[in-house]
Amino acid sequence: MVPAPPAAPNGPRGRVPDFFIVGAPKCGTTSLHKTLSSHPQIYMPELKEPRFLASDMRPREEFADGPREVGYPRTLEEYLALFDAAAPEQRVGEATTTYLWSSTAADGIAALAPDARIIAIFREPASFLRSLHLTFVKGRNETVRDLRNAMALEPSRREGKHIPRGSHRPQLLQYSEHVRYIEQLRRYQAHFPPARLLVLVYDDFLKDNEATVRHILRFLDVEDDVPLDLVSTNVTSSTVRSYQVKDAVHTVSTGRGPISSAAKAAVKALTTRRLRHGAISTIQRRVVVAEPPPPDERLMLELRRRFEPEVVALSDHLGRDLVSLWGYDKLD
């Protein structure tokens, strides 16, 4: 085991991360964050995606001070304070999946932590975009439920048109930008040498989650044989049946508003906390959310043909046969 380097100085700046999981989303990064957090030699903040080092991730002005932005750091001091609880001997890291998409994050990370280690995870483009779109729909960043139609809006949305009212970060709705894998990778290679850049594919987690995690631990120069709380990787997003029902359930569960407060008080008087939580979870599972629709195989084939050059280029760049792994050698 290579000895851990001295911790970053705790001067006026505070502790600086030693490693960054930069993305991509829907590639098992949430599971990885939870698993790594269980390692005694690693510290990761509870806030999984601070987003601070990506200046192009800022929300629309009308949402900048909204409730969904509470808790996210706005200054360097607030960002570094996320790591104050780390022990001096621990590796410190954070995981912001849009750092890979961002055109500014690599520069920001390099300026703050030039010796950091970077972990990037890629996924087959068509399945990735489908999963990302489902997540955006569920979170109301997207209101167009059909992926083909949503992607067709990219040019007009680039001009600020057809932006969903509740979309905090409409820049993320440029779906095609998320799969510019070579461009994304080169931004990090411009700042970090190969020994400090670990590139994985989502299939590694699916094939052997534990072996992949222990490979990451070796990359981070921490003990790779300690017991871990391995969290299964499952990135299939559900979808929302009705936003109105979702809002109603949320309103009652939080007790906001005079009617919901009265209803919640009555329910509390008649039930236990465990039963209430169970009932809300059941309603969420059976009424609010639904299984995602099956993929549009025609669209999936069109996307694979469209992004085949990107997959071929990434395969050549990494010296790994992603063309066969992802089935791009069998396109009609």
C-alpha positions as CSV (number, residue, x, y, z in Angstrom):
1,M,0.0,0.0,0.0
2,V,1.4,3.4,-1.0
3,P,1.5,5.7,2.0
4,A,-1.1,8.4,1.9
5,P,0.3,11.9,1.2
6,P,0.0,14.6,3.9
7,A,-3.5,16.1,4.1
8,A,-4.0,19.4,2.4
9,P,-3.2,22.3,4.8
10,N,-5.9,23.5,7.1
11,G,-5.1,27.2,6.7
12,P,-7.6,30.0,6.1
13,R,-8.8,28.1,3.0
14,G,-9.7,24.9,4.8
15,R,-9.4,21.3,3.6
16,V,-9.3,20.7,-0.1
17,P,-10.7,17.5,-1.7
18,D,-8.2,14.8,-2.6
19,F,-10.4,13.3,-5.3
20,F,-13.5,14.0,-7.4
21,I,-16.1,11.7,-8.9
22,V,-16.9,13.9,-11.9
23,G,-19.7,11.8,-13.5
24,A,-21.5,11.0,-15.5
25,P,-25.0,10.9,-13.9
26,K,-27.0,7.6,-14.1
27,C,-23.8,5.6,-14.0
28,G,-24.0,4.3,-10.4
29,T,-22.3,7.3,-8.8
30,T,-24.8,7.6,-6.0
31,S,-24.1,4.0,-5.0
32,L,-20.4,4.6,-5.3
33,H,-20.7,7.7,-3.1
34,K,-22.5,5.8,-0.4
35,T,-20.0,2.9,-0.6
36,L,-16.9,5.0,-0.4
37,S,-18.4,7.0,2.5
38,S,-18.4,3.7,4.5
39,H,-14.6,3.4,4.2
40,P,-12.9,4.5,7.4
41,Q,-10.1,6.2,5.4
42,I,-12.4,8.2,3.2
43,Y,-14.5,11.2,4.0
44,M,-17.3,12.4,1.7
45,P,-19.9,15.1,2.7
46,E,-23.5,14.2,3.0
47,L,-24.3,16.7,0.2
48,K,-23.5,14.4,-2.7
49,E,-23.3,17.0,-5.5
50,P,-22.0,20.4,-4.3
51,R,-21.8,21.6,-7.9
52,F,-19.6,24.5,-6.7
53,L,-16.7,24.1,-9.2
54,A,-18.9,24.2,-12.3
55,S,-19.7,27.8,-12.9
56,D,-22.0,26.8,-15.9
57,M,-24.2,24.9,-13.5
58,R,-25.8,27.9,-11.9
59,P,-29.6,27.9,-11.8
60,R,-31.8,30.3,-13.6
61,E,-31.9,33.7,-11.9
62,E,-35.5,33.3,-10.7
63,F,-34.6,30.1,-8.9
64,A,-31.3,31.2,-7.5
65,D,-32.7,31.9,-4.0
66,G,-35.3,29.2,-4.1
67,P,-35.8,26.3,-1.6
68,R,-34.1,23.8,-3.9
69,E,-30.8,25.8,-3.6
70,V,-30.7,25.8,0.2
71,G,-27.7,24.1,1.5
72,Y,-25.6,24.4,-1.6
73,P,-22.4,26.3,-1.2
74,R,-22.1,29.7,-2.9
75,T,-18.7,30.8,-1.7
76,L,-15.3,29.0,-1.5
77,E,-15.5,29.2,2.3
78,E,-18.9,27.5,2.3
79,Y,-17.7,24.8,-0.1
80,L,-14.6,24.0,1.9
81,A,-16.6,23.9,5.1
82,L,-18.3,20.8,3.7
83,F,-15.1,18.9,4.5
84,D,-14.4,20.4,7.9
85,A,-15.3,17.1,9.7
86,A,-12.7,15.1,7.9
87,A,-9.9,13.6,10.0
88,P,-6.4,14.6,8.9
89,E,-5.6,11.1,7.8
90,Q,-8.7,10.6,5.7
91,R,-8.9,11.0,1.9
92,V,-11.5,13.7,1.2
93,G,-13.7,13.5,-1.9
94,E,-16.9,14.8,-3.5
95,A,-19.1,13.5,-6.3
96,T,-20.7,16.0,-8.7
97,T,-21.9,14.1,-11.7
98,T,-22.3,17.2,-13.9
99,Y,-18.6,18.0,-13.6
100,L,-18.0,15.8,-16.6
101,W,-20.7,17.6,-18.6
102,S,-19.4,21.0,-17.5
103,S,-17.1,23.0,-19.7
104,T,-15.6,24.8,-16.7
105,A,-15.4,22.2,-13.9
106,A,-12.0,20.7,-15.0
107,D,-10.4,24.1,-14.9
108,G,-12.0,24.9,-11.5
109,I,-10.9,21.6,-10.0
110,A,-7.3,22.0,-11.3
111,A,-7.1,25.5,-9.9
112,L,-8.2,24.4,-6.5
113,A,-6.7,21.0,-6.2
114,P,-4.0,20.4,-8.9
115,D,-2.9,17.1,-7.4
116,A,-6.4,15.7,-7.1
117,R,-7.4,12.3,-8.5
118,I,-10.3,12.2,-10.9
119,I,-12.8,9.3,-11.4
120,A,-15.0,9.4,-14.5
121,I,-17.6,6.8,-15.5
122,F,-19.1,6.4,-18.9
123,R,-22.2,4.6,-20.1
124,E,-23.6,3.5,-23.4
125,P,-25.0,6.7,-24.9
126,A,-28.6,5.6,-25.9
127,S,-29.4,3.9,-22.5
128,F,-27.7,6.8,-20.7
129,L,-29.8,9.4,-22.4
130,R,-33.0,7.5,-21.8
131,S,-32.3,7.2,-18.1
132,L,-31.2,10.8,-17.9
133,H,-34.4,12.0,-19.6
134,L,-36.6,9.9,-17.2
135,T,-34.8,11.5,-14.3
136,F,-35.3,15.0,-15.6
137,V,-39.0,14.3,-16.2
138,K,-39.4,13.0,-12.6
139,G,-37.7,16.1,-11.2
140,R,-39.6,18.5,-13.4
141,N,-36.6,19.8,-15.1
142,E,-38.2,18.3,-18.2
143,T,-41.9,18.3,-19.1
144,V,-41.7,16.6,-22.6
145,R,-42.2,13.0,-21.7
146,D,-41.1,11.6,-25.1
147,L,-37.3,11.5,-25.5
148,R,-37.4,12.0,-29.2
149,N,-39.5,15.1,-28.9
150,A,-37.3,16.4,-26.1
151,M,-34.1,16.1,-28.1
152,A,-35.8,17.7,-31.1
153,L,-36.2,20.8,-29.0
154,E,-32.5,21.3,-28.4
155,P,-32.0,24.0,-31.0
156,S,-34.9,26.1,-29.9
157,R,-34.0,25.6,-26.2
158,R,-30.5,26.8,-27.0
159,E,-32.2,30.1,-27.9
160,G,-34.2,30.1,-24.7
161,K,-37.5,28.9,-26.2
162,H,-39.7,26.0,-25.0
163,I,-38.0,26.0,-21.5
164,P,-40.2,24.2,-18.9
165,R,-41.4,26.6,-16.3
166,G,-40.0,24.5,-13.5
167,S,-36.6,23.9,-15.1
168,H,-34.0,25.2,-12.7
169,R,-31.1,24.4,-15.1
170,P,-32.3,24.4,-18.7
171,Q,-28.7,24.2,-19.9
172,L,-28.8,20.5,-19.0
173,L,-31.6,19.9,-21.5
174,Q,-29.1,19.9,-24.3
175,Y,-29.1,16.1,-24.2
176,S,-26.6,15.6,-27.0
177,E,-24.0,17.6,-25.0
178,H,-24.0,14.9,-22.3
179,V,-22.5,12.3,-24.6
180,R,-19.6,14.2,-26.0
181,Y,-17.3,11.8,-24.2
182,I,-14.0,12.5,-25.9
183,E,-14.4,16.3,-25.5
184,Q,-15.2,15.8,-21.8
185,L,-12.3,13.4,-21.2
186,R,-9.8,15.7,-22.9
187,R,-10.7,18.6,-20.6
188,Y,-9.5,16.6,-17.7
189,Q,-6.5,15.1,-19.5
190,A,-5.3,18.7,-20.1
191,H,-4.9,19.1,-16.4
192,F,-4.3,15.7,-14.8
193,P,-1.8,13.0,-15.8
194,P,-2.9,9.5,-16.6
195,A,-1.9,8.2,-13.1
196,R,-4.4,10.6,-11.5
197,L,-7.3,9.9,-13.9
198,L,-9.4,6.7,-13.6
199,V,-11.8,6.1,-16.4
200,L,-14.5,3.4,-15.9
201,V,-17.6,2.3,-17.7
202,Y,-20.9,1.6,-16.1
203,D,-20.7,-2.1,-17.2
204,D,-17.8,-2.6,-14.8
205,F,-20.2,-2.0,-11.9
206,L,-22.9,-4.3,-13.4
207,K,-20.4,-7.1,-14.0
208,D,-18.7,-7.0,-10.6
209,N,-19.6,-4.1,-8.3
210,E,-17.3,-5.1,-5.4
211,A,-14.2,-5.7,-7.7
212,T,-14.7,-2.3,-9.3
213,V,-15.0,-0.5,-6.0
214,R,-11.9,-2.2,-4.7
215,H,-10.1,-1.1,-7.9
216,I,-11.2,2.5,-7.1
217,L,-9.8,2.1,-3.5
218,R,-6.4,1.1,-4.9
219,F,-6.5,4.1,-7.2
220,L,-7.1,6.3,-4.1
221,D,-4.3,4.6,-2.2
222,V,-6.4,3.5,0.7
223,E,-6.8,0.0,2.0
224,D,-8.8,-2.1,-0.4
225,D,-9.5,-5.1,1.8
226,V,-11.6,-3.5,4.5
227,P,-15.3,-4.5,5.0
228,L,-17.6,-2.1,3.0
229,D,-21.3,-1.3,2.9
230,L,-21.6,-2.2,-0.8
231,V,-24.6,-0.5,-2.2
232,S,-26.1,-2.1,-5.3
233,T,-26.0,-0.1,-8.5
234,N,-29.5,0.5,-9.9
235,V,-30.0,3.6,-12.0
236,T,-33.4,2.7,-13.7
237,S,-35.5,5.8,-13.1
238,S,-39.2,5.6,-12.3
239,T,-41.6,8.1,-13.8
240,V,-44.3,10.4,-12.4
241,R,-48.0,9.4,-13.0
242,S,-49.3,12.9,-12.1
243,Y,-47.6,16.0,-10.9
244,Q,-50.8,17.1,-9.2
245,V,-51.0,14.0,-7.1
246,K,-47.3,14.2,-6.3
247,D,-47.8,17.8,-5.1
248,A,-50.8,16.9,-3.0
249,V,-49.0,14.0,-1.3
250,H,-46.0,16.3,-0.6
251,T,-48.2,19.0,0.7
252,V,-50.0,16.7,3.2
253,S,-46.8,15.0,4.2
254,T,-45.1,18.3,5.1
255,G,-48.2,19.8,6.6
256,R,-48.0,23.0,4.6
257,G,-51.2,25.1,4.2
258,P,-54.2,25.2,6.6
259,I,-56.1,22.3,5.1
260,S,-53.1,20.0,5.0
261,S,-52.1,21.0,8.5
262,A,-55.5,20.0,9.8
263,A,-55.5,16.8,7.9
264,K,-52.0,15.9,9.1
265,A,-53.0,16.7,12.7
266,A,-56.0,14.3,12.4
267,V,-53.9,11.6,10.9
268,K,-51.2,12.0,13.6
269,A,-53.9,11.6,16.3
270,L,-55.1,8.3,14.8
271,T,-51.9,6.6,13.7
272,T,-48.3,5.9,14.7
273,R,-45.3,7.6,13.1
274,R,-44.3,4.3,11.5
275,L,-47.7,3.7,10.0
276,R,-47.8,7.3,8.6
277,H,-44.5,6.9,7.0
278,G,-45.4,3.6,5.6
279,A,-48.7,4.9,4.2
280,I,-47.0,7.8,2.5
281,S,-44.4,5.5,1.0
282,T,-47.1,3.2,-0.3
283,I,-49.0,6.1,-1.8
284,Q,-45.7,7.3,-3.4
285,R,-45.0,3.9,-4.8
286,R,-48.5,3.0,-6.0
287,V,-50.1,6.3,-6.9
288,V,-47.4,9.0,-7.6
289,V,-44.7,7.0,-9.4
290,A,-44.9,4.3,-12.0
291,E,-42.6,2.0,-13.8
292,P,-41.0,3.7,-16.8
293,P,-42.4,2.9,-20.2
294,P,-40.4,0.4,-22.3
295,P,-37.7,1.9,-24.4
296,D,-38.6,3.0,-27.9
297,E,-36.3,0.5,-29.7
298,R,-36.5,2.4,-33.0
299,L,-35.3,5.6,-31.2
300,M,-32.6,3.6,-29.4
301,L,-31.3,2.3,-32.7
302,E,-31.3,5.8,-34.2
303,L,-29.4,7.2,-31.2
304,R,-26.8,4.4,-31.4
305,R,-26.2,5.1,-35.1
306,R,-26.0,8.8,-34.4
307,F,-23.4,8.4,-31.6
308,E,-21.5,5.5,-33.1
309,P,-18.5,7.8,-34.0
310,E,-18.3,8.9,-30.4
311,V,-18.2,5.3,-29.1
312,V,-15.6,4.4,-31.7
313,A,-13.4,7.4,-30.8
314,L,-13.7,6.6,-27.1
315,S,-12.8,3.0,-27.7
316,D,-9.7,4.0,-29.6
317,H,-8.8,6.7,-27.0
318,L,-9.1,4.3,-24.1
319,G,-7.7,1.2,-25.9
320,R,-10.8,-0.7,-24.8
321,D,-13.3,-2.3,-27.1
322,L,-16.5,-0.5,-26.2
323,V,-17.8,-1.0,-29.7
324,S,-18.4,-4.7,-29.0
325,L,-19.2,-4.3,-25.3
326,W,-22.0,-1.9,-26.1
327,G,-23.2,-3.8,-29.2
328,Y,-22.2,-1.1,-31.8
329,D,-20.7,-3.8,-33.9
330,K,-24.2,-5.2,-34.5
331,L,-26.0,-2.1,-35.7
332,D,-28.1,-2.7,-38.8
